[in-house]
Amino acid sequence: MNEAETRAEPIDPAIKAAGWGVIEGVAMVQASTIQSAQESV
C-alpha cells in the first residue's frame, strides 16, 4: 500500500465520518505520480 492508497482507504473515510473535510461544491482528486521526461526515455 502506498501513501495515496493509505490516505484514500483508511484515513479519508475516517475523516469524512468525523464530519471533517466535507465542503459543499468542492471536489478532491487523488494524488498521482508524474513521471519526468528524462525518466520516460
Phi and psi in radians as a Rosetta constraint file:
Dihedral C 1 N 2 CA 2 C 2 CIRCULARHARMONIC -1.613 0.35
Dihedral N 2 CA 2 C 2 N 3 CIRCULARHARMONIC -3.120 0.35
Dihedral C 2 N 3 CA 3 C 3 CIRCULARHARMONIC -1.072 0.35
Dihedral N 3 CA 3 C 3 N 4 CIRCULARHARMONIC -0.752 0.35
Dihedral C 3 N 4 CA 4 C 4 CIRCULARHARMONIC -1.135 0.35
Dihedral N 4 CA 4 C 4 N 5 CIRCULARHARMONIC -0.709 0.35
Dihedral C 4 N 5 CA 5 C 5 CIRCULARHARMONIC -1.178 0.35
Dihedral N 5 CA 5 C 5 N 6 CIRCULARHARMONIC -0.670 0.35
Dihedral C 5 N 6 CA 6 C 6 CIRCULARHARMONIC -1.067 0.35
Dihedral N 6 CA 6 C 6 N 7 CIRCULARHARMONIC -0.738 0.35
Dihedral C 6 N 7 CA 7 C 7 CIRCULARHARMONIC -1.210 0.35
Dihedral N 7 CA 7 C 7 N 8 CIRCULARHARMONIC -0.759 0.35
Dihedral C 7 N 8 CA 8 C 8 CIRCULARHARMONIC -1.220 0.35
Dihedral N 8 CA 8 C 8 N 9 CIRCULARHARMONIC -0.636 0.35
Dihedral C 8 N 9 CA 9 C 9 CIRCULARHARMONIC -1.519 0.35
Dihedral N 9 CA 9 C 9 N 10 CIRCULARHARMONIC -1.126 0.35
Dihedral C 9 N 10 CA 10 C 10 CIRCULARHARMONIC -1.555 0.35
Dihedral N 10 CA 10 C 10 N 11 CIRCULARHARMONIC -0.512 0.35
Dihedral C 10 N 11 CA 11 C 11 CIRCULARHARMONIC -1.451 0.35
Dihedral N 11 CA 11 C 11 N 12 CIRCULARHARMONIC -0.927 0.35
Dihedral C 11 N 12 CA 12 C 12 CIRCULARHARMONIC -0.985 0.35
Dihedral N 12 CA 12 C 12 N 13 CIRCULARHARMONIC -0.794 0.35
Dihedral C 12 N 13 CA 13 C 13 CIRCULARHARMONIC -1.081 0.35
Dihedral N 13 CA 13 C 13 N 14 CIRCULARHARMONIC -0.634 0.35
Dihedral C 13 N 14 CA 14 C 14 CIRCULARHARMONIC -1.178 0.35
Dihedral N 14 CA 14 C 14 N 15 CIRCULARHARMONIC -0.697 0.35
Dihedral C 14 N 15 CA 15 C 15 CIRCULARHARMONIC -1.123 0.35
Dihedral N 15 CA 15 C 15 N 16 CIRCULARHARMONIC -0.783 0.35
Dihedral C 15 N 16 CA 16 C 16 CIRCULARHARMONIC -1.117 0.35
Dihedral N 16 CA 16 C 16 N 17 CIRCULARHARMONIC -0.731 0.35
Dihedral C 16 N 17 CA 17 C 17 CIRCULARHARMONIC -1.097 0.35
Dihedral N 17 CA 17 C 17 N 18 CIRCULARHARMONIC -0.521 0.35
Dihedral C 17 N 18 CA 18 C 18 CIRCULARHARMONIC -1.431 0.35
Dihedral N 18 CA 18 C 18 N 19 CIRCULARHARMONIC -0.058 0.35
Dihedral C 18 N 19 CA 19 C 19 CIRCULARHARMONIC 1.526 0.35
Dihedral N 19 CA 19 C 19 N 20 CIRCULARHARMONIC 0.156 0.35
Dihedral C 19 N 20 CA 20 C 20 CIRCULARHARMONIC -1.678 0.35
Dihedral N 20 CA 20 C 20 N 21 CIRCULARHARMONIC 2.704 0.35
Dihedral C 20 N 21 CA 21 C 21 CIRCULARHARMONIC 1.306 0.35
Dihedral N 21 CA 21 C 21 N 22 CIRCULARHARMONIC 0.132 0.35
Dihedral C 21 N 22 CA 22 C 22 CIRCULARHARMONIC -1.822 0.35
Dihedral N 22 CA 22 C 22 N 23 CIRCULARHARMONIC 1.944 0.35
Dihedral C 22 N 23 CA 23 C 23 CIRCULARHARMONIC -2.183 0.35
Dihedral N 23 CA 23 C 23 N 24 CIRCULARHARMONIC 2.092 0.35
Dihedral C 23 N 24 CA 24 C 24 CIRCULARHARMONIC -1.022 0.35
Dihedral N 24 CA 24 C 24 N 25 CIRCULARHARMONIC 2.302 0.35
Dihedral C 24 N 25 CA 25 C 25 CIRCULARHARMONIC 1.477 0.35
Dihedral N 25 CA 25 C 25 N 26 CIRCULARHARMONIC 0.053 0.35
Dihedral C 25 N 26 CA 26 C 26 CIRCULARHARMONIC -1.985 0.35
Dihedral N 26 CA 26 C 26 N 27 CIRCULARHARMONIC 2.294 0.35
Dihedral C 26 N 27 CA 27 C 27 CIRCULARHARMONIC -1.988 0.35
Dihedral N 27 CA 27 C 27 N 28 CIRCULARHARMONIC 2.443 0.35
Dihedral C 27 N 28 CA 28 C 28 CIRCULARHARMONIC -1.953 0.35
Dihedral N 28 CA 28 C 28 N 29 CIRCULARHARMONIC 2.554 0.35
Dihedral C 28 N 29 CA 29 C 29 CIRCULARHARMONIC -2.069 0.35
Dihedral N 29 CA 29 C 29 N 30 CIRCULARHARMONIC 2.635 0.35
Dihedral C 29 N 30 CA 30 C 30 CIRCULARHARMONIC -1.330 0.35
Dihedral N 30 CA 30 C 30 N 31 CIRCULARHARMONIC 2.454 0.35
Dihedral C 30 N 31 CA 31 C 31 CIRCULARHARMONIC -1.130 0.35
Dihedral N 31 CA 31 C 31 N 32 CIRCULARHARMONIC 2.621 0.35
Dihedral C 31 N 32 CA 32 C 32 CIRCULARHARMONIC -2.421 0.35
Dihedral N 32 CA 32 C 32 N 33 CIRCULARHARMONIC 2.793 0.35
Dihedral C 32 N 33 CA 33 C 33 CIRCULARHARMONIC -1.470 0.35
Dihedral N 33 CA 33 C 33 N 34 CIRCULARHARMONIC 2.350 0.35
Dihedral C 33 N 34 CA 34 C 34 CIRCULARHARMONIC -1.940 0.35
Dihedral N 34 CA 34 C 34 N 35 CIRCULARHARMONIC 2.213 0.35
Dihedral C 34 N 35 CA 35 C 35 CIRCULARHARMONIC -1.608 0.35
Dihedral N 35 CA 35 C 35 N 36 CIRCULARHARMONIC 2.332 0.35
Dihedral C 35 N 36 CA 36 C 36 CIRCULARHARMONIC -1.264 0.35
Dihedral N 36 CA 36 C 36 N 37 CIRCULARHARMONIC 2.796 0.35
Dihedral C 36 N 37 CA 37 C 37 CIRCULARHARMONIC -1.067 0.35
Dihedral N 37 CA 37 C 37 N 38 CIRCULARHARMONIC -0.622 0.35
Dihedral C 37 N 38 CA 38 C 38 CIRCULARHARMONIC -1.171 0.35
Dihedral N 38 CA 38 C 38 N 39 CIRCULARHARMONIC -0.615 0.35
Dihedral C 38 N 39 CA 39 C 39 CIRCULARHARMONIC -1.283 0.35
Dihedral N 39 CA 39 C 39 N 40 CIRCULARHARMONIC -0.443 0.35
Dihedral C 39 N 40 CA 40 C 40 CIRCULARHARMONIC -1.508 0.35
Dihedral N 40 CA 40 C 40 N 41 CIRCULARHARMONIC -0.120 0.35
